[in-house]
Amino acid sequence: MTLAEGSTGHELLLRLGADPAETFTPRDDDEANGFLWAAGENYRSWGAARAGEANGWAFVLEPASCWGSIPERLEHASRGTEVIYTSEVGGMGNVGYWQDGTRITGFDTP
């Protein structure tokens, strides 16, 4: 999951490197969940995310991939704002904080 202050979910998706032509708003929860299940089956070749905003923060949640935790993507996403992210792959977690293109802190979690 990636959070960015003062952004929209769609904008954060784009800043993390999503192709605008490949973003869409699902008609309902069934369509959204179907897309996420398909991503889980193809996680090595593509990712899927849900995005939105709450209380001045945008969020991108990737339940079947970790594309948003790539440092170059986080550097770009944090330019002009601050970003907090967390990821977990194979039982190993990572948490980090970026501000204006610079990683301020981060740590691995067992």
C-alpha positions in Angstrom: 0.0 0.0 0.0 1.2 3.5 -0.9 -0.1 6.7 0.6 0.5 10.3 -0.7 -0.6 13.5 0.9 -2.6 16.0 -1.2 -3.2 13.8 -4.2 -6.0 11.7 -5.8 -5.8 8.0 -6.1 -5.7 8.2 -9.9 -2.9 10.7 -9.8 -0.9 8.6 -7.4 -1.4 5.6 -9.7 0.1 7.6 -12.6 3.0 8.9 -10.5 3.8 5.3 -9.6 4.0 4.5 -13.3 0.6 3.2 -14.3 -0.2 3.6 -17.9 -3.3 6.0 -18.2 -4.7 3.8 -20.9 -4.8 0.8 -18.6 -6.6 2.5 -15.7 -10.3 2.1 -15.3 -13.1 2.5 -12.9 -14.9 -0.8 -12.3 -18.7 -0.9 -12.6 -19.0 -2.8 -9.3 -17.2 -4.8 -6.7 -17.5 -8.0 -8.7 -15.6 -6.4 -11.7 -13.0 -4.9 -9.4 -12.4 -8.2 -7.6 -12.2 -10.2 -10.9 -9.5 -7.8 -12.1 -7.6 -8.3 -8.8 -7.9 -12.1 -9.0 -6.6 -12.1 -12.6 -3.6 -10.0 -11.4 -2.9 -12.5 -8.7 -2.7 -15.3 -11.3 -0.4 -13.2 -13.5 1.6 -11.3 -10.8 5.0 -11.8 -12.5 3.9 -10.0 -15.7 1.5 -7.2 -14.4 0.0 -5.8 -11.3 -3.4 -4.5 -10.3 -4.3 -1.9 -7.7 -7.2 -0.1 -6.1 -6.9 3.6 -5.6 -8.8 6.3 -3.8 -8.5 9.1 -1.3 -9.5 9.7 2.3 -8.9 12.8 4.6 -6.4 14.5 2.2 -4.4 11.4 1.5 -4.4 9.2 -1.7 -4.0 5.5 -1.4 -3.0 2.8 -3.8 -3.5 -0.8 -2.6 -1.8 -3.6 -4.5 -3.0 -6.9 -3.1 -1.3 -9.0 -5.8 1.9 -7.1 -6.7 4.5 -4.8 -5.3 5.2 -2.5 -8.3 4.5 0.6 -6.2 7.4 -0.2 -3.8 10.1 0.1 -6.4 12.4 3.0 -5.3 12.4 4.8 -8.6 8.6 4.8 -8.6 8.5 6.1 -5.0 11.0 8.8 -5.8 8.8 10.0 -8.6 5.6 9.7 -6.6 7.0 11.7 -3.7 8.1 14.7 -5.7 6.4 17.8 -4.2 4.7 15.7 -1.5 5.3 13.0 1.0 4.7 9.3 0.6 4.4 6.4 3.1 4.5 2.9 1.8 4.4 -0.7 3.1 4.9 -3.9 1.2 5.0 -7.6 2.0 6.4 -10.3 -0.3 6.9 -13.8 0.9 6.6 -13.0 4.6 9.2 -10.2 4.4 7.8 -6.7 4.9 9.2 -3.2 4.2 8.0 0.2 5.4 9.3 3.5 4.2 8.8 7.3 4.1 9.7 9.5 1.2 9.6 13.3 1.0 10.1 15.3 -2.2 11.9 12.6 -4.1 14.1 11.6 -1.2 13.9 8.5 1.0 13.9 9.8 4.6 13.6 6.5 6.4 12.6 2.9 6.0 13.0 -0.5 7.6 12.4 -4.2 6.9 10.0 -6.2 9.0 10.3 -10.0 9.6 
